[in-house]
Amino acid sequence: MAKQVMVTAEGLKQLEEELDYLKGEKRKEIAEKIKVARSYGDLSENSEYDDAKNEQAILEARIVTIEATLKNAVIIDEDSITNEHIHIGSKVRMENISMGREVEYKIVGSNESNPSQGKISDESPVGMALLGHAVGDVVEVETPSGVIGFKVLEISR
C-alpha cells in the first residue's frame, strides 16, 4: 500500500495547478523543442535534441510524481484543527531558546515544505518534535548542529 501524503487544501490546489501546467503548456513547449532540434539533422551529434529529450524525461517523471501524490493525498481539514495542540496545518510562534529570538513556522505535509516561506514538514526533526505540544511547552529538538530548545508561545491556524 502506498504511503498517504498529508496536504493542506492550499497545497492540493498548488499540485493540481502544477500538474495542469506540466501536462498542457510545458509538454507542448518541450515537444516544440524536440521538433526544432530534429530539423537540425543528424540526431547522433545533436546536443539540442539530447537536451530536449532529457528535459522531456524530467517533465514526465515530475508528472508521475505529482499524480502519485494526488492519488495518495489526504486533505487536512484545517477548520477542524484546534489551537490547543500543534497539528499539521498549525502555525506555531515560538522562541528559539538557544538564540533568544522568535520564529514562526507552519507545519505542513512533506511535499509542501518550504523553509524559506516558513513552512516546515511534519517529517522534519523540528516538525516531528513539535507535533502534539501545547502553548508553554518547551520542546528540545535533536539537529545535526546539536540540541535546540523551543518554547511554544502561540498556536494558530
N, C-alpha and C positions, 0 to 999 in steps of 0.2 A: 504494500500500500504506500502510495506517495505521501510525503510529509505535507501536512497542512501548512499553509502560508498565511500568517495573520496580516491583514491590511486594513487601513482605515478607508472610509468611503472616498476620501480625497486621493489616497494612494491608488485605489482601484481605478478611479477616473483617469488618473495620470497614465497608468499602464494601458488602459483601453485606448486613450488618445495616441500614445506612442505606437501601439500596435497598428492602429488605423493608418498613421503616417508612414510607418515602415512598409506595410503591405500595399499602400497606394503610391503616394508620391515618391518615396525613396526607391521602391522596386523599379518604377518607371525610369527614374534618373540613372540607376545602375544599368538597366537594360540598354539605355541610350549610350552610355559609356562603352559598353561591350560592342554595340553595333558600330560605333565610330572607330573603335580600336580594330575591329575586324576589317574595316575598309582600308586599313593601312597595309594589308597584305600578310605576308609570312607570319603565322602565329607563333612559330617556334622561337623567334627572336623579337617578339613584340611585348615590350615591358608594359605598355599601356593596357594591353589585353590581359596580361597576368595580374596587374594591379586591380583592374575592374572585376576579374573573376574572384580574386581574394576578397575584395570588398563585398561582392555578392555572397560569398560563403559566410562572412562575418554577419551580414544582414540576416541571412536565413537562420543562422544559429541564434541570433537575438530574438527573432520571431518565435522560434521553437521554445526558447526560454520563457518569454512572456506568456505564450499560450499555456505552457505547463503551470506557470504561476497562477494564471487566471483560473485554470481548471481546478486547482487545489486551494484557491483563496477562501479564507474565512473572514468575512467582513466584521470588523469590530463595531459594535453598536455603541458609539461614543455617548449617546444620550443616556444609556443605562449605566455609564461609569459614574461611580460616586467619587467624591473628593476626600473620602476617609482614608483610602489606601491607594498606593501607586499601582496602576494597571497600564497595559498597552493602551495608548491614546491619552494618557495623563500628561499634563505639563507640570514639571517639577521645578520649583525655585529652591535652591539650597546653597549653603555656604560650604565652600571648599575649605575645610578647617586648616589644612596644611598651608594654604596660600592666603587665607584670610580674605577671600573675595567671594562674591555671589556669582553663581552660574545658573542658567535656566536651560532645561532640556525638555523635549517632548519625547516620550517613549513610543517608538513605532516598531512595526514588523521589520525584519531584516532587509527586505527588498526596498523599503522606503528610507532607510538610514542615510543621513547626510549630515555629518557632524558640523560642517561649515554653516549649515542652516539651523543648528541646534536640535537636530533630530538624531537620536541615538537608538540603536537596535535593542530590542528586548533580549537579544542573544549576546550583546557585548558585555564585557565584565561589569561596567557601571550599570547598564540597563538591567542585567540579571540581578545584581545586588540590590537595586532599588525596589524591584517588584515586591508588592505586599507591605511595604513600610508606610508609616503614617507621619504626619507633621510632628516634629520634635524628635524623631528618631535620629540617631547617629549611625550611619552606615559606613563600614570600612570595606574598601574595595582593593583587592589584590591586583595590581597593574604591573607591567614589565619594569616600571621605574620604582616600584615599592608600594607599600600600602598607603592609600589616600582615604582620609575621613571626610564624609559629607554629613552636614546636619540639614535635615529636611525642614524647610521654612514654610513652604506653601505648595498645595496640590490643587490644580485646576484642570479644566478641560480645554 
